[in-house]
Amino acid sequence: MHDDNRKDDTEYMYTTIELFAGAGGLALGIEKAGFETLGLIEFDKDASDTLKKNRPNWNVINDDIANISSLNLEEYFGLKKGELDLLSGGAPCQAFSYAGKRLGLEDARGTLFYHYAMFLEKLQPKMFLFENVRGLLTHDHGKTYSTMLNIFANAGYIIDKKVLNAWDYGVPQKRERLITIGIRKDLIARTEFEFPKEHNYKPVLRDVLLDCPNGPGVAYGEKKKKIFELVPPGGYWRDIDPEIAKDYMKSCWNMEGGRTGILRRMSLDEPSLTVLTSPSQKQTERCHPLEARPFTVRENARCQTFPDEWEFCGNVSSQYKQVGNAVPVNLAYEIAIAIKKYLEGNGAEVAVDNEVIDAKEVNEKKVSTKSNDQGRAYEYAWMQTLYKTLSELRKTRIEKNSSLVANE
């Protein structure tokens, strides 16, 4: 549970709660950026077991999110409303029954996103990170995402959004994700949120496969294996004998389009295509570049930038699914660093006589201290001057006896 003693004189640990946590890709990246995880909610037992096995200290809640969102969340997590720094996660795409009618939160009732919105309403975190597939932008003709943005605005948040490709951020995989960042309106300051800058070097499969540890996996059937042995690295069905390809593809042979996912074999000198939840699907194959077989769970995990010591629970099928559904750890880290930088630049707060007060309230003459009337004017003027110097500090508190502690 939440511990108010996390604030000390050396470093402020920003706090986070994650919904739909899965196998921990997003949470691991956020932790790596320096956040303290107060709770993770995940319905799937295998994924929850994965989280518990790798991070016994994490507060992993294996339950239906509907059972949690209906509770008194401040009491459940030991938080005051507005105290949480970051809410993270990404609900699956689901069309809204009332999409477009602008009924606010009621637009989302009956969907998993509704519970994400309930957490926002009840906890009012300083910022939120909502991750989803790029297709959310056009889901239900754009109505789904438009409804979400309306709900975010009604909850009191300003939105920044961008489609990021994981390959640009140290991930050996082409994987586009829609990243939505929410900033509570009272925290909007002179600086704008900046998404992470793209890396100069983009890793490829050669960087992660050659020394990859062994791990569980599945094999192709003998016939399929022999066909894949004919496909060169980086090639697909057009690179083998047409008669063999036609026999393998059957009805797909007459389909329109490039059908480039059929009999697709990866090359060491390219990034992985988007890691999927199943190791072998006819129209979206990802054959290993050196052997005629699908990638193992561990190889997929490397493509998702999980550390090798991160173990996955459940049967092989469940492990593939957990890895395929995850947010790449390195992408999560880069986004979390950007969020942390914004919080550090705009999260200065002041405590007078142990009462924490937003620094902006000082400037807007909303501060009410416990001093007498004569001293109030002096304190206010002094605080106004102090506020001007706070903008460059990460976290500042004025304790009793006028001691100033700046947590760099």
C-alpha positions as CSV (number, residue, x, y, z in Angstrom):
1,M,0.0,0.0,0.0
2,H,0.9,3.6,-0.3
3,D,3.6,5.0,2.1
4,D,3.8,8.7,2.7
5,N,7.3,8.2,4.0
6,R,8.5,7.7,0.4
7,K,9.4,11.4,0.3
8,D,12.8,11.8,1.8
9,D,15.6,14.3,1.6
10,T,17.5,12.6,-1.3
11,E,15.0,11.6,-4.0
12,Y,11.3,11.9,-4.7
13,M,9.9,8.7,-6.0
14,Y,7.0,9.4,-8.4
15,T,4.1,7.0,-7.9
16,T,2.1,5.0,-10.4
17,I,-0.8,2.6,-10.5
18,E,-1.2,0.4,-13.6
19,L,-4.4,-1.1,-15.0
20,F,-4.5,-4.0,-17.5
21,A,-0.9,-4.7,-16.5
22,G,-0.4,-7.9,-18.5
23,A,3.0,-9.5,-18.2
24,G,4.6,-6.2,-17.1
25,G,6.3,-4.6,-20.2
26,L,4.8,-1.2,-19.5
27,A,5.3,-1.5,-15.7
28,L,8.9,-2.6,-16.1
29,G,9.7,0.4,-18.3
30,I,8.0,2.8,-15.9
31,E,9.9,1.3,-12.9
32,K,13.2,1.6,-14.8
33,A,12.5,5.3,-15.3
34,G,12.3,5.7,-11.5
35,F,8.6,5.3,-10.5
36,E,7.3,3.6,-7.4
37,T,4.6,1.1,-8.4
38,L,1.7,1.2,-5.8
39,G,-0.5,-1.3,-7.5
40,L,-1.1,-3.3,-10.7
41,I,-4.4,-4.8,-11.7
42,E,-4.5,-7.8,-14.1
43,F,-7.4,-10.3,-14.6
44,D,-5.4,-13.1,-16.4
45,K,-4.0,-15.4,-13.7
46,D,-0.9,-16.4,-15.7
47,A,0.0,-12.8,-16.4
48,S,-0.5,-12.0,-12.7
49,D,1.7,-14.9,-11.7
50,T,4.4,-13.6,-14.1
51,L,4.2,-10.2,-12.3
52,K,4.4,-11.8,-8.8
53,K,7.2,-14.1,-9.7
54,N,9.4,-11.4,-11.1
55,R,8.5,-8.6,-8.7
56,P,7.4,-10.1,-5.3
57,N,7.4,-6.6,-3.8
58,W,4.8,-5.3,-6.3
59,N,1.2,-5.1,-5.2
60,V,-0.3,-7.3,-7.9
61,I,-4.1,-7.5,-7.8
62,N,-5.4,-10.5,-9.8
63,D,-9.1,-9.5,-10.1
64,D,-11.7,-8.2,-12.5
65,I,-11.1,-4.4,-12.7
66,A,-14.9,-3.9,-12.3
67,N,-14.6,-5.2,-8.8
68,I,-11.8,-2.7,-8.0
69,S,-13.1,0.5,-9.8
70,S,-16.3,0.4,-7.7
71,L,-14.4,0.6,-4.4
72,N,-13.2,3.7,-2.5
73,L,-9.9,3.9,-4.3
74,E,-8.4,6.5,-2.0
75,E,-8.9,4.1,0.9
76,Y,-7.9,1.0,-1.0
77,F,-4.5,2.4,-2.2
78,G,-3.9,4.7,0.8
79,L,-3.9,7.8,-1.4
80,K,-5.5,11.2,-1.2
81,K,-7.4,12.4,-4.3
82,G,-4.9,14.2,-6.6
83,E,-1.8,12.7,-4.9
84,L,-1.0,9.9,-7.4
85,D,1.6,11.0,-10.0
86,L,0.7,8.6,-12.8
87,L,-2.1,6.2,-13.9
88,S,-1.0,3.9,-16.7
89,G,-2.4,1.2,-18.9
90,G,-4.4,0.6,-22.0
91,A,-7.9,-0.9,-22.3
92,P,-8.8,-3.1,-25.3
93,C,-10.7,-1.4,-28.2
94,Q,-14.5,-1.8,-27.7
95,A,-17.2,0.2,-29.5
96,F,-19.3,2.4,-27.3
97,S,-23.1,2.0,-27.3
98,Y,-23.6,5.7,-27.0
99,A,-20.5,6.9,-29.0
100,G,-21.0,10.3,-30.5
101,K,-23.8,11.3,-28.1
102,R,-21.4,13.1,-25.7
103,L,-22.9,11.7,-22.6
104,G,-19.6,11.9,-20.8
105,L,-18.6,8.9,-18.7
106,E,-21.9,7.1,-19.5
107,D,-20.7,6.8,-23.1
108,A,-18.2,4.2,-22.0
109,R,-20.4,2.2,-19.6
110,G,-20.2,-1.5,-20.4
111,T,-16.6,-1.3,-21.7
112,L,-13.3,-2.0,-20.0
113,F,-12.3,1.6,-20.7
114,Y,-15.1,2.7,-18.4
115,H,-13.1,1.4,-15.5
116,Y,-10.0,3.2,-16.6
117,A,-12.1,6.4,-16.7
118,M,-13.5,5.6,-13.2
119,F,-9.9,5.5,-11.8
120,L,-9.2,8.9,-13.4
121,E,-12.4,10.4,-11.9
122,K,-11.8,9.0,-8.4
123,L,-8.0,9.4,-8.0
124,Q,-7.4,12.4,-10.2
125,P,-3.7,11.6,-10.8
126,K,-1.4,14.4,-12.0
127,M,-0.9,12.6,-15.3
128,F,-2.0,9.5,-17.1
129,L,-0.5,7.3,-19.9
130,F,-3.0,5.5,-22.1
131,E,-1.5,3.1,-24.6
132,N,-3.3,1.4,-27.4
133,V,-3.0,0.1,-31.0
134,R,-2.8,2.7,-33.8
135,G,-6.1,1.3,-35.1
136,L,-7.9,3.0,-32.2
137,L,-7.7,6.2,-34.2
138,T,-10.1,4.8,-36.8
139,H,-12.0,2.2,-34.7
140,D,-15.7,2.6,-35.2
141,H,-15.0,5.4,-37.8
142,G,-13.1,7.3,-35.2
143,K,-16.0,7.5,-32.8
144,T,-14.4,5.3,-30.1
145,Y,-11.3,7.5,-29.7
146,S,-13.3,10.7,-30.0
147,T,-15.5,9.5,-27.1
148,M,-12.4,8.7,-25.0
149,L,-11.0,12.1,-25.6
150,N,-14.3,13.7,-24.5
151,I,-14.3,11.7,-21.3
152,F,-10.7,12.6,-20.6
153,A,-11.5,16.3,-21.0
154,N,-14.6,16.0,-18.8
155,A,-12.3,14.4,-16.1
156,G,-10.2,17.5,-16.2
157,Y,-7.3,16.6,-18.4
158,I,-5.4,18.2,-21.3
159,I,-4.4,15.7,-23.9
160,D,-1.2,15.1,-25.9
161,K,-1.2,12.2,-28.3
162,K,1.2,10.7,-30.9
163,V,1.7,7.4,-32.7
164,L,5.2,6.1,-31.8
165,N,7.0,3.3,-33.6
166,A,8.9,1.2,-31.0
167,W,11.8,0.7,-33.6
168,D,12.7,4.4,-33.1
169,Y,13.3,3.8,-29.3
170,G,15.7,0.9,-29.0
171,V,13.3,-1.9,-29.8
172,P,14.3,-4.3,-32.6
173,Q,10.7,-4.4,-33.9
174,K,8.3,-2.4,-36.0
175,R,5.4,-1.8,-33.7
176,E,3.3,1.3,-33.8
177,R,1.3,2.4,-30.8
178,L,-1.0,5.3,-30.1
179,I,0.3,7.0,-26.9
180,T,-2.2,9.3,-25.2
181,I,-0.8,11.5,-22.4
182,G,-3.1,13.3,-20.0
183,I,-2.1,16.3,-17.9
184,R,-4.4,17.5,-15.1
185,K,-5.5,21.0,-16.1
186,D,-4.4,22.6,-12.8
187,L,-0.8,21.4,-13.6
188,I,-0.5,22.9,-17.0
189,A,2.4,25.3,-16.9
190,R,4.6,27.3,-19.3
191,T,6.3,24.2,-20.7
192,E,4.7,21.7,-23.1
193,F,4.9,17.9,-22.8
194,E,7.6,16.6,-25.1
195,F,7.4,13.1,-26.5
196,P,10.7,11.2,-26.5
197,K,13.1,11.9,-29.3
198,E,13.8,9.1,-31.8
199,H,17.1,7.3,-31.4
200,N,19.8,7.5,-34.1
201,Y,20.5,3.8,-34.1
202,K,17.6,1.4,-34.8
203,P,18.4,-2.2,-33.7
204,V,17.8,-5.2,-35.9
205,L,17.3,-8.9,-35.2
206,R,21.1,-9.5,-35.5
207,D,21.4,-7.5,-32.3
208,V,19.2,-9.8,-30.2
209,L,19.0,-13.3,-31.8
210,L,22.5,-14.5,-32.1
211,D,23.2,-14.9,-28.4
212,C,19.6,-15.4,-27.2
213,P,19.2,-18.0,-24.4
214,N,17.1,-21.1,-25.1
215,G,13.4,-21.0,-24.3
216,P,10.1,-22.7,-24.8
217,G,8.6,-22.6,-28.3
218,V,6.7,-24.6,-30.9
219,A,7.8,-26.2,-34.2
220,Y,6.3,-26.2,-37.7
221,G,4.8,-29.4,-39.1
222,E,7.2,-31.3,-41.3
223,K,5.6,-30.2,-44.6
224,K,5.5,-26.5,-43.6
225,K,9.1,-26.7,-42.3
226,K,10.3,-28.1,-45.7
227,I,8.6,-25.2,-47.5
228,F,10.1,-22.6,-45.2
229,E,13.5,-24.1,-45.9
230,L,13.1,-22.9,-49.5
231,V,12.3,-19.3,-48.5
232,P,15.4,-17.1,-48.2
233,P,15.9,-14.8,-45.2
234,G,13.9,-11.6,-45.9
235,G,11.8,-13.4,-48.4
236,Y,8.2,-14.7,-48.7
237,W,6.0,-16.8,-51.0
238,R,7.0,-15.0,-54.2
239,D,10.6,-16.1,-53.7
240,I,9.9,-19.9,-54.1
241,D,8.5,-22.1,-56.9
242,P,5.0,-20.8,-57.8
243,E,3.5,-24.2,-57.9
244,I,4.7,-25.0,-54.3
245,A,3.5,-21.6,-53.2
246,K,0.1,-22.1,-54.8
247,D,-0.4,-25.5,-53.2
248,Y,0.5,-24.1,-49.8
249,M,-1.6,-20.9,-50.1
250,K,-4.7,-22.6,-51.6
251,S,-7.6,-20.1,-51.6
252,C,-5.3,-17.3,-50.6
253,W,-3.5,-17.6,-53.9
254,N,-6.4,-15.8,-55.6
255,M,-6.8,-13.1,-53.1
256,E,-5.9,-9.5,-54.0
257,G,-3.1,-7.6,-52.4
258,G,0.6,-8.4,-51.8
259,R,-0.1,-11.0,-49.1
260,T,3.4,-10.4,-47.9
261,G,2.8,-12.0,-44.5
262,I,2.4,-15.5,-46.1
263,L,5.5,-17.6,-45.8
264,R,7.3,-14.6,-44.5
265,R,10.8,-15.3,-43.3
266,M,12.7,-12.6,-41.3
267,S,16.3,-11.4,-42.0
268,L,18.9,-10.7,-39.4
269,D,19.4,-7.3,-40.9
270,E,15.9,-6.1,-40.4
271,P,13.7,-5.5,-37.3
272,S,11.0,-8.0,-36.4
273,L,7.6,-7.3,-37.6
274,T,5.1,-6.7,-34.8
275,V,5.3,-9.6,-32.3
276,L,2.0,-11.3,-32.2
277,T,0.2,-13.4,-29.6
278,S,0.6,-16.7,-31.6
279,P,3.8,-18.0,-32.9
280,S,2.4,-19.2,-36.2
281,Q,-0.5,-17.7,-38.2
282,K,-0.8,-18.4,-41.9
283,Q,-1.2,-14.8,-43.1
284,T,1.2,-13.3,-40.6
285,E,4.2,-15.6,-40.4
286,R,7.5,-14.6,-38.8
287,C,9.8,-17.5,-39.5
288,H,13.2,-17.4,-37.8
289,P,16.0,-16.2,-40.2
290,L,18.5,-19.0,-39.5
291,E,16.2,-22.0,-38.8
292,A,12.9,-23.1,-40.3
293,R,10.8,-22.5,-37.2
294,P,8.8,-19.8,-35.4
295,F,10.6,-17.6,-32.8
296,T,10.7,-19.0,-29.3
297,V,9.0,-17.2,-26.4
298,R,12.4,-15.9,-25.3
299,E,13.3,-14.6,-28.8
300,N,9.9,-12.8,-28.9
301,A,10.6,-11.4,-25.4
302,R,14.0,-10.0,-26.7
303,C,12.2,-8.4,-29.6
304,Q,10.0,-6.8,-26.9
305,T,13.1,-5.8,-24.9
306,F,12.2,-7.8,-21.8
307,P,15.4,-8.7,-19.8
308,D,16.4,-12.3,-20.1
309,E,15.8,-12.9,-16.3
310,W,12.1,-12.0,-16.7
311,E,10.3,-15.3,-16.5
312,F,6.8,-15.9,-17.9
313,C,4.3,-18.2,-16.2
314,G,1.7,-20.6,-17.7
315,N,1.8,-22.9,-20.6
316,V,3.7,-22.1,-23.9
317,S,0.6,-20.7,-25.6
318,S,-0.1,-18.4,-22.6
319,Q,3.5,-17.2,-22.6
320,Y,3.4,-16.3,-26.3
321,K,0.2,-14.4,-25.6
322,Q,1.7,-12.5,-22.7
323,V,4.7,-11.5,-24.7
324,G,2.7,-10.5,-27.8
325,N,0.3,-8.3,-25.8
326,A,3.1,-6.5,-23.9
327,V,4.3,-2.9,-24.4
328,P,8.0,-3.1,-25.4
329,V,10.0,-2.3,-22.2
330,N,12.3,0.2,-23.9
331,L,9.4,2.1,-25.4
332,A,7.7,2.3,-22.1
333,Y,10.9,3.5,-20.5
334,E,11.3,6.3,-23.0
335,I,7.7,7.5,-22.5
336,A,8.0,7.3,-18.7
337,I,11.2,9.4,-18.8
338,A,9.4,12.1,-20.7
339,I,6.5,12.0,-18.2
340,K,9.0,12.2,-15.3
341,K,10.7,15.2,-16.9
342,Y,7.4,17.0,-17.2
343,L,6.5,16.2,-13.6
344,E,10.0,17.5,-12.5
345,G,9.6,20.7,-14.4
346,N,6.1,21.5,-13.3
347,G,5.5,19.6,-10.1
348,A,6.9,22.1,-7.6
349,E,4.9,22.0,-4.4
350,V,5.0,23.9,-1.1
351,A,4.2,22.7,2.4
352,V,3.5,25.3,5.1
353,D,3.2,23.9,8.6
354,N,3.0,20.5,7.1
355,E,0.1,21.4,4.8
356,V,1.1,20.7,1.2
357,I,-0.1,23.5,-1.1
358,D,0.3,23.7,-4.9
359,A,2.8,26.4,-5.7
360,K,0.5,28.0,-8.3
361,E,-2.1,28.6,-5.6
362,V,0.5,30.8,-3.9
363,N,0.8,32.9,-6.9
364,E,-3.0,33.1,-7.3
365,K,-3.4,34.3,-3.7
366,K,-5.2,31.2,-2.5
367,V,-2.8,30.3,0.3
368,S,-4.2,30.3,3.8
369,T,-1.6,29.7,6.5
370,K,-1.9,29.2,10.2
371,S,0.0,32.4,11.0
372,N,-1.6,35.4,12.7
373,D,-3.0,38.3,10.6
374,Q,0.1,40.5,11.0
375,G,2.4,37.8,9.8
376,R,0.2,36.7,6.9
377,A,1.0,39.6,4.6
378,Y,4.7,39.1,5.2
379,E,4.5,35.3,4.5
380,Y,2.4,35.8,1.4
381,A,4.9,38.3,-0.1
382,W,7.8,36.0,0.8
383,M,6.0,33.1,-0.7
384,Q,5.4,35.0,-3.9
385,T,9.1,35.7,-4.3
386,L,9.9,32.1,-3.5
387,Y,7.5,30.9,-6.2
388,K,9.4,32.7,-8.9
389,T,12.5,30.6,-8.0
390,L,10.7,27.3,-7.8
391,S,10.0,26.9,-11.5
392,E,13.4,25.3,-12.1
393,L,13.3,23.0,-9.1
394,R,12.0,19.4,-9.3
395,K,10.4,19.0,-6.0
396,T,10.5,21.6,-3.2
397,R,9.0,21.6,0.3
398,I,9.1,24.3,3.0
399,E,8.9,22.5,6.3
400,K,8.3,23.8,9.8
401,N,10.8,26.3,11.2
402,S,11.3,27.6,7.6
403,S,13.7,24.8,6.7
404,L,13.9,24.4,2.9
405,V,14.5,21.0,1.4
406,A,15.0,20.6,-2.3
407,N,14.9,17.1,-3.7
408,E,17.2,17.2,-6.7
